[in-house]
Amino acid sequence: MPDRIVRAIGDLQRAASSRAVWAGFAGSLGILIGSLSPAYLPQASPMWDVLRGLGIDGPTTKWVGTVATLLGLMLLLESWFRLRPAKRRAQGRPQLRHWAVLGIISFPLLFGPPIFSHDAYSYAAHGWLIHNNLNPYAVGPGILPGYYADQVAWVWRDTTAPYGPLALWMSHGIVLLAGLDPFLSAVLMRVPALVGVALIGTMVPRIARLVGVDRAAASWFSVLNPILVIDFIGGAHNDSLMTGLMLLGIWLTMRYRRWWLGALVVGVAAAVKQPAFLTAVALPFLVVPWTSWRPKSVAWAAIRALTSLALSVAVFASFSFASGLGFGWVNAINVPGMVDTVSPFTVLGHIVQFPINLLGLDPGGGRTAITVFRGIGSVVGVLGIAWFAWRHLGRRPLHFISYSFIWFALCAPAIHSWYLLWGAVLLPMTRPSSRALRAAIVATVVLLGFNAMNFGIRNGLWMLVLILFAATYWTVHSHELSQPMEGPDVETEAGA
């Protein structure tokens, strides 16, 4: 038996000997059970026939689903905190290989429907439109009544697709692979998401090694992050493949000192989801830093950055023309903001809008303040990215990429937990302070807690949700908030 296989088996055995890993497995299993409830399953899902056949499609399903989801989330967080490399070192325990831990923890989610989001059903519907010679950039899923459209959340049924041409192309291919089965098509959207997870899991420790950061700590935060487990593996979001390809482009640039090679890969990432373009601007400075504000130096830096971006745009355009879909995604830029989330500027808008509505002062339909604050958020987002460019782009391009993506997610009209992963996967490479790392950990818990609470309320069990969310907070408090600030982890070979 080859040595590599022997080592892999040994890594799995060591991971399987950890109770913390099995706590994470139990958490994923609980979330899987919770996914079989009205808050998660579309009404058109064939899973309801299975549940009715077992006699468990009544109110009990809502109770069991909500409790299982929130307890599962608590166990997943408990597992994550216990697996933290700094904590294991302090306890004298060996580090575990992150891929083996992730494989065990996420295993139950591979067999369930998409969780915490219905986006995978939209992907399937877009593939179905293409199969019927319709352009998802021109029409919404509702144009073709039937199971594909019925699975899509009502708010997206008449909206056009905002995704890149490669994402839509893959959706069509997966619909064909699923034999045109609507539910199976949505479940198989997890395949490209898993490819993205594999790329993230492979690239994070390699990039960490190149910048001299502890690979175990970086993998713990980025690869074993519960948001990645739940949203990329469980939710099957195409952001996973975009993020994985971005990291591949960054690693190729750093490893082979060829930024144009990274730019080509980032162009492929943007063809999945367009925010990846931001990465292209920073790639040349991973090879040759920009350290001077002299006019000639600035001019050369601008030329390199724009050339890298142009290469990525050329790849994106090639996919657009080859697919025959064109550039209609431009018309759907505002689609993600059509739903209210806990985006900071949207929340501020609601706070200001409340007294305005109470006094009957808004002739614009009761959402003027929300629209204004979202516009302010967009401006603040652009200004923030410009500031990060001035501060970090030339000397610390990974800082620029990470901070800019996180800032973009916070300032966007809508925020979802998986948006933060665009930049958070690179956060360990910026050597964040203990305070910044703690803030990132708390943000992870808050966003996951909000998602779980949101779906639990859909099941009509808001009081139970609040009680269990308080228990989740206690888990965070006992593991993180009550602990003294730590210094940054140092480079180790363990767990790489």
C-alpha positions in Angstrom: 0.0 0.0 0.0 1.4 3.4 -1.0 2.8 5.5 1.9 0.4 8.4 1.1 -2.6 6.1 1.5 -1.2 4.7 4.8 -0.7 8.3 6.1 -4.3 9.3 5.0 -5.7 6.3 6.9 -3.7 7.2 9.9 -4.9 10.8 9.8 -8.6 9.6 9.6 -8.1 7.3 12.5 -6.5 10.0 14.7 -9.4 12.4 13.8 -11.9 9.7 14.5 -10.4 9.1 18.0 -11.3 12.7 19.0 -14.6 13.3 20.9 -14.6 16.9 19.7 -14.7 15.6 16.1 -17.7 13.4 16.8 -19.4 16.3 18.5 -19.1 18.1 15.2 -20.5 15.0 13.4 -23.4 14.9 15.8 -24.0 18.6 15.1 -24.1 18.1 11.4 -26.4 15.1 11.9 -28.7 17.4 13.9 -28.8 20.0 11.2 -29.5 17.3 8.6 -32.5 16.1 10.7 -33.6 19.8 11.1 -33.5 20.2 7.3 -36.5 17.9 7.0 -38.9 20.5 8.2 -41.1 23.2 6.5 -38.6 25.9 7.2 -36.0 24.2 5.0 -37.9 22.1 2.4 -39.8 23.7 -0.4 -43.4 22.7 -0.5 -42.8 21.0 -3.8 -40.0 18.8 -2.5 -40.5 15.0 -3.0 -39.1 14.6 0.5 -42.6 15.4 1.8 -43.9 12.2 0.3 -41.3 10.3 2.2 -42.1 12.1 5.5 -45.8 11.5 5.0 -45.2 7.9 4.3 -43.4 7.7 7.7 -46.2 9.7 9.4 -43.9 12.5 10.5 -45.0 15.4 8.4 -47.2 17.1 11.1 -46.5 19.7 13.8 -44.0 17.2 15.4 -41.8 17.8 12.3 -41.5 21.5 13.2 -40.6 20.9 16.8 -38.1 18.2 16.0 -36.6 20.1 13.1 -36.1 23.3 15.1 -34.7 21.6 18.2 -32.4 19.4 16.1 -31.1 22.4 14.0 -30.3 24.6 17.0 -28.8 21.8 19.1 -26.8 20.8 16.0 -25.5 24.3 15.6 -24.4 24.4 19.3 -22.6 21.1 18.9 -20.9 22.2 15.7 -19.7 25.4 17.4 -18.6 23.4 20.5 -16.6 21.1 18.3 -15.0 24.1 16.5 -13.9 25.7 19.7 -12.5 22.5 21.1 -10.5 21.8 18.0 -8.7 25.1 18.1 -5.0 24.4 17.7 -3.9 26.8 20.4 -6.2 25.1 22.8 -5.0 21.6 21.9 -1.4 22.6 22.2 -2.1 24.1 25.7 -3.7 20.7 26.6 -0.8 18.7 25.2 -2.9 17.1 22.6 -1.7 16.4 19.0 -2.9 18.5 16.1 -5.4 16.8 13.7 -5.3 17.0 9.9 -8.0 19.5 8.9 -9.1 17.5 5.9 -9.8 14.4 8.0 -11.7 16.4 10.6 -13.7 18.2 7.9 -14.5 14.9 6.2 -16.0 13.4 9.3 -17.8 16.4 10.6 -19.5 17.3 7.3 -20.3 13.7 6.2 -24.0 13.8 7.2 -24.6 17.0 5.3 -23.7 15.2 2.0 -26.9 13.2 2.1 -29.4 15.9 2.8 -31.2 18.6 0.9 -29.7 22.1 0.7 -29.8 23.8 4.2 -30.2 27.3 5.5 -30.8 28.5 2.0 -32.8 27.7 -1.2 -30.2 29.1 -3.6 -29.4 25.6 -4.9 -32.9 25.2 -6.1 -32.5 28.5 -8.0 -29.3 27.1 -9.6 -31.3 24.1 -10.7 -34.1 26.2 -12.2 -31.5 28.3 -14.1 -30.1 25.1 -15.6 -33.7 24.0 -16.5 -34.3 27.3 -18.3 -31.1 26.8 -20.4 -32.3 23.3 -21.2 -35.4 24.8 -22.6 -33.5 27.3 -24.7 -34.3 30.2 -22.4 -31.7 32.7 -21.1 -31.7 33.0 -17.3 -30.3 36.6 -17.8 -33.5 37.5 -19.6 -36.3 35.6 -17.7 -36.8 34.2 -14.2 -37.6 30.6 -13.2 -41.3 31.4 -13.0 -41.6 31.7 -16.7 -41.7 27.8 -16.8 -44.3 26.6 -14.3 -43.6 23.2 -12.8 -41.4 21.5 -10.2 -38.3 23.5 -10.9 -40.0 26.8 -10.5 -42.0 25.6 -7.5 -38.8 24.7 -5.6 -37.5 28.2 -5.9 -38.2 30.7 -3.1 -41.1 32.9 -4.2 -39.0 36.1 -4.0 -36.6 34.7 -6.7 -39.1 33.2 -9.1 -39.5 36.2 -11.3 -35.9 37.6 -11.0 -33.2 37.0 -13.5 -29.9 35.3 -12.6 -27.1 37.4 -11.2 -24.4 34.7 -11.5 -21.5 34.3 -13.9 -21.9 32.4 -17.2 -19.8 29.5 -16.0 -22.1 29.0 -13.0 -25.1 28.8 -15.3 -23.3 26.5 -17.7 -22.5 24.1 -14.8 -26.1 24.3 -13.6 -27.3 23.1 -17.0 -24.8 20.3 -17.0 -25.8 19.2 -13.5 -29.5 19.2 -14.6 -28.6 16.9 -17.4 -26.5 14.7 -15.1 -29.5 14.4 -12.7 -31.6 13.1 -15.6 -33.8 16.3 -15.5 -34.9 15.4 -11.9 -35.7 18.8 -10.1 -34.8 17.7 -6.6 -31.8 15.6 -7.5 -30.5 18.6 -9.6 -30.6 20.8 -6.6 -28.8 18.2 -4.4 -26.1 17.7 -7.0 -25.3 21.4 -7.0 -23.2 20.4 -4.0 -20.7 18.8 -6.4 -19.1 22.1 -7.7 -19.4 23.4 -4.1 -17.4 20.4 -2.9 -14.7 21.1 -5.5 -14.5 24.6 -4.1 -14.1 23.3 -0.6 -11.4 20.9 -1.7 -9.5 23.9 -3.3 -10.0 25.9 -0.1 -8.7 23.1 2.0 -5.7 22.6 -0.2 -4.8 26.2 -0.8 -5.2 27.7 2.7 -2.3 25.8 4.4 -0.1 26.2 1.3 -0.6 30.0 1.2 -0.2 30.1 5.0 3.2 28.3 4.6 4.3 30.8 1.9 3.6 33.8 4.2 5.0 32.1 7.4 1.7 31.7 9.2 0.7 28.7 11.4 -0.9 26.3 8.9 -2.9 24.5 11.7 -4.4 27.8 13.0 -5.2 29.0 9.4 -6.9 25.8 8.5 -8.8 25.7 11.7 -10.3 29.2 11.2 -10.8 29.0 7.4 -11.4 25.4 6.5 -13.1 24.1 9.7 -15.2 27.3 10.1 -18.8 26.3 10.8 -20.0 28.8 8.1 -18.0 26.8 5.5 -19.4 23.5 6.8 -23.0 24.7 6.8 -23.1 27.1 3.8 -20.6 25.7 1.4 -21.1 22.0 2.0 -24.6 22.0 3.4 -26.0 24.9 1.4 -24.1 24.1 -1.8 -23.5 27.8 -2.6 -21.5 28.6 -5.8 -19.5 31.1 -3.7 -17.5 28.0 -2.6 -16.1 27.3 -6.1 -15.5 31.1 -6.6 -13.5 31.3 -3.4 -11.6 28.1 -4.1 -10.6 29.3 -7.5 -9.5 32.7 -6.1 -7.2 31.0 -3.6 -5.8 28.8 -6.4 -5.0 31.9 -8.4 -3.3 33.5 -5.4 -1.3 30.4 -4.7 -0.2 30.0 -8.4 0.9 33.7 -8.4 2.9 33.3 -5.2 4.4 29.9 -5.9 5.4 30.4 -9.5 5.9 34.2 -9.5 3.6 34.6 -12.5 0.8 37.0 -11.8 -0.7 36.6 -15.2 -1.3 32.9 -14.5 -3.2 33.8 -11.3 -5.2 36.4 -13.3 -6.4 33.7 -15.8 -7.6 31.5 -12.9 -9.3 34.5 -11.2 -11.1 35.1 -14.5 -12.5 31.6 -14.2 -13.5 32.3 -10.6 -15.3 35.5 -11.7 -17.2 33.5 -14.4 -18.7 31.7 -11.4 -19.4 34.8 -9.4 -18.3 38.3 -10.3 -16.8 39.6 -7.0 -13.7 37.6 -7.7 -12.5 40.4 -10.0 -11.3 42.3 -6.9 -8.6 39.7 -6.4 -7.1 40.3 -9.9 -6.1 43.8 -9.0 -3.8 42.6 -6.2 -2.0 39.7 -7.9 0.9 41.6 -9.4 1.9 43.0 -6.0 2.3 39.4 -4.7 5.2 39.1 -7.0 6.7 42.6 -7.0 5.5 45.0 -4.2 4.7 48.6 -4.9 6.5 50.6 -2.4 6.8 54.2 -3.8 4.4 57.0 -4.5 6.7 58.5 -7.2 4.8 59.2 -10.4 6.7 56.5 -12.4 6.2 53.9 -9.7 2.5 54.7 -9.4 2.1 54.5 -13.2 3.8 51.1 -13.4 1.7 49.8 -10.5 -1.5 51.0 -12.2 -0.5 49.4 -15.5 0.2 46.1 -13.8 -3.0 46.1 -11.8 -5.2 47.1 -14.8 -3.4 44.5 -17.0 -4.1 41.8 -14.5 -7.7 42.8 -14.2 -8.0 43.0 -18.1 -6.8 39.4 -18.3 -9.4 38.2 -15.9 -12.1 40.2 -17.7 -11.0 38.6 -21.0 -11.4 35.1 -19.5 -14.8 36.1 -18.2 -15.8 37.6 -21.5 -14.7 34.4 -23.3 -17.1 32.3 -21.1 -19.8 34.8 -21.7 -19.5 34.6 -25.5 -18.9 30.8 -25.6 -22.0 30.2 -23.5 -24.2 32.3 -25.7 -25.7 33.9 -22.6 -24.1 37.3 -23.0 -23.8 39.9 -20.2 -27.4 40.1 -19.0 -26.2 39.6 -15.4 -25.7 43.4 -15.3 -29.5 43.8 -15.1 -29.6 41.6 -11.9 -27.0 43.4 -9.8 -29.7 44.5 -7.4 -31.2 41.1 -7.0 -29.3 40.0 -3.8 -30.6 43.2 -2.1 -34.2 42.4 -2.7 -34.5 40.6 0.7 -33.9 42.1 4.1 -31.0 40.7 6.1 -28.9 41.9 9.1 -26.7 44.0 6.8 -25.6 46.9 9.0 -26.8 49.7 6.7 -30.1 47.9 6.1 -30.6 47.5 9.9 -29.8 51.2 10.4 -32.4 52.0 7.7 -35.1 50.0 9.5 -34.3 51.8 12.8 -34.7 55.2 11.2 -37.7 54.1 9.1 -39.7 52.9 12.1 -40.5 56.4 13.6 -41.0 57.8 10.1 -43.7 55.1 9.4 -45.1 55.6 12.9 -45.7 59.2 12.1 -46.9 58.6 8.6 -44.2 60.8 7.0 -43.1 58.6 4.2 -45.0 59.0 0.9 -42.6 56.6 -0.8 -44.2 53.3 0.5 -42.5 53.1 3.9 -38.9 52.2 2.7 -37.3 55.5 1.8 -34.9 55.5 4.8 -33.9 51.9 4.0 -33.1 52.7 0.4 -31.1 55.8 1.4 -29.1 54.0 4.0 -28.4 51.2 1.5 -27.1 53.8 -0.9 -24.9 55.2 1.9 -23.6 51.7 2.5 -22.6 51.3 -1.1 -20.7 54.6 -1.0 -19.0 53.7 2.3 -18.1 50.3 0.8 -16.3 51.9 -2.2 -14.5 54.4 0.0 -13.4 51.7 2.4 -12.0 49.6 -0.4 -10.2 52.6 -1.8 -8.7 53.2 1.7 -7.6 49.6 1.9 -5.9 49.9 -1.5 -4.0 53.0 -0.3 -3.1 51.4 2.9 -2.3 47.8 1.9 -2.5 47.0 -1.8 1.2 47.6 -2.7 3.0 46.1 0.3 0.4 43.7 1.8 -1.9 42.6 -1.1 -3.4 39.7 0.9 -4.5 42.2 3.6 -6.1 44.2 0.8 -8.0 41.2 -0.6 -9.2 39.9 2.8 -10.2 43.3 4.3 -11.8 44.5 1.1 -14.0 41.5 0.7 -15.1 41.6 4.4 -15.8 45.3 4.2 -17.7 44.8 0.9 -19.9 42.1 2.6 -20.6 44.4 5.6 -21.5 47.4 3.5 -23.6 45.5 0.8 -27.4 46.0 0.8 -27.7 42.3 1.9 -25.3 40.2 3.9 -25.3 36.5 4.2 -22.9 34.4 6.3 -21.2 32.9 3.2 -20.4 36.4 1.9 -17.9 36.9 4.7 -16.0 33.8 3.8 -14.8 35.5 0.6 -12.4 37.5 2.7 -12.3 35.5 5.9 -10.5 32.5 4.4 -7.5 34.8 4.0 -7.9 36.5 7.4 -5.3 34.3 9.2 -2.7 35.2 6.6 -3.0 38.9 7.7 -1.8 37.9 11.2 -4.9 39.5 12.9 -4.7 40.8 16.4 -6.3 38.7 19.2 -9.1 41.3 19.3 -9.7 41.2 15.6 -9.7 37.4 15.6 -12.2 37.3 18.5 -14.4 39.7 16.6 -14.3 37.4 13.6 -15.2 34.4 15.7 -18.1 36.2 17.3 -19.3 37.4 13.9 -19.3 33.8 12.7 -21.5 32.7 15.6 -23.9 35.7 15.3 -24.5 35.1 11.6 -25.0 31.4 12.0 -27.3 32.0 15.0 -29.3 34.5 12.9 -29.7 32.0 10.1 -30.8 29.3 12.5 -33.1 31.6 14.3 -34.6 32.9 11.0 -35.4 29.3 9.9 -36.7 28.3 13.3 -39.1 31.2 13.4 -40.4 30.1 10.0 -41.4 26.9 11.8 -43.4 29.0 14.2 -41.3 28.3 17.3 -39.8 31.6 18.1 -39.8 31.3 21.9 -37.9 28.0 21.6 -35.5 29.6 19.2 -34.7 32.3 21.6 -34.0 29.9 24.4 -31.7 27.8 22.4 -30.0 30.8 20.9 -29.3 32.0 24.4 -27.7 28.5 25.0 -25.6 29.1 21.9 -24.4 32.4 23.2 -23.4 30.6 26.4 -21.3 28.2 24.4 -19.5 31.1 22.8 -19.1 32.8 26.2 -17.6 29.8 27.9 -15.1 29.1 25.1 -14.2 32.5 23.8 -15.5 35.6 25.5 -14.5 34.6 29.0 -11.0 33.7 27.9 -8.0 36.1 28.1 -6.7 37.5 24.8 -4.2 35.3 23.1 -1.1 36.2 21.2 -0.9 35.2 17.6 -0.1 31.6 16.9 3.4 30.7 15.8 4.4 28.6 12.9 4.3 24.8 13.7 4.6 21.7 11.6 1.8 20.0 13.5 -1.5 19.9 11.8 -0.3 21.2 8.5 
